[in-house]
């Protein structure tokens, strides 16, 4: 079961993408703050991976979708199968 900070990171990430395909600099800063609160190394690495994908251009490229879904799965506790419906579209 992922820690609360990891699930919160995923929630913030989902909310930012729901607003727009392109994240704002404020969204990235908020995600960096949420990432800092994650203590579990595996979950923190997943958050780092997501941040690395969006930190500079603030959007996903087509080749980043599969790794992003895997990282989100780690953050919300879905290791196999489908992501929850609200994250599946990310």
C-alpha positions in Angstrom: 0.0 0.0 0.0 1.5 3.3 -1.1 2.1 6.0 1.5 -0.3 9.0 1.7 2.3 11.4 0.3 2.6 9.1 -2.8 -1.2 9.0 -3.4 -1.3 12.8 -2.9 1.4 13.3 -5.5 -0.7 11.2 -7.9 -3.8 13.2 -7.1 -2.1 16.5 -7.7 -0.6 15.1 -11.0 -4.0 14.0 -12.2 -5.6 17.3 -11.3 -2.9 19.2 -13.1 -3.4 17.2 -16.3 -7.2 17.5 -16.1 -6.8 21.2 -16.3 -4.7 21.2 -19.4 -2.5 18.9 -21.5 0.5 21.2 -20.7 1.4 21.7 -17.0 2.1 25.2 -15.7 5.3 26.0 -13.9 3.2 26.4 -10.7 1.9 22.8 -11.3 5.5 21.5 -11.6 6.5 23.4 -8.4 3.5 21.9 -6.5 4.5 18.5 -7.7 8.1 19.0 -6.6 6.8 19.9 -3.1 4.6 16.9 -3.0 7.5 14.7 -4.2 9.7 16.0 -1.3 7.2 14.6 1.2 7.4 11.0 -0.2 9.6 8.9 2.1 9.4 5.5 0.4 12.4 5.1 -2.0 10.5 3.2 -4.7 7.6 5.6 -4.7 9.9 8.6 -4.6 11.7 7.2 -7.7 8.4 6.9 -9.5 7.6 10.5 -8.7 11.1 11.5 -9.8 10.5 9.7 -13.1 7.2 11.6 -13.7 8.8 14.9 -12.8 11.7 14.3 -15.2 9.2 13.7 -18.0 7.4 17.0 -17.5 9.9 19.3 -15.7 11.3 21.0 -18.8 8.7 20.9 -21.5 5.8 20.5 -19.1 4.0 18.0 -21.3 4.1 14.3 -22.2 5.6 13.0 -25.5 4.0 9.9 -27.0 6.9 7.7 -25.9 6.5 8.8 -22.3 2.9 7.6 -21.8 3.7 4.0 -21.0 6.4 4.8 -18.4 4.1 7.4 -16.9 1.3 4.9 -16.4 3.8 2.5 -14.8 5.0 5.2 -12.4 1.5 6.3 -11.5 0.7 2.6 -10.8 3.5 2.6 -8.3 2.2 5.8 -6.6 -1.4 4.5 -6.3 -0.6 0.9 -5.6 -1.7 -0.7 -8.9 1.2 -2.9 -9.9 -0.6 -4.9 -12.7 -3.7 -4.4 -14.7 -5.5 -1.2 -15.4 -5.1 2.1 -13.5 -8.1 3.6 -11.7 -10.4 5.3 -14.2 -9.5 8.8 -13.1 -5.8 8.1 -13.8 -6.2 5.9 -16.9 -6.5 9.0 -19.2 -3.2 10.5 -18.0 
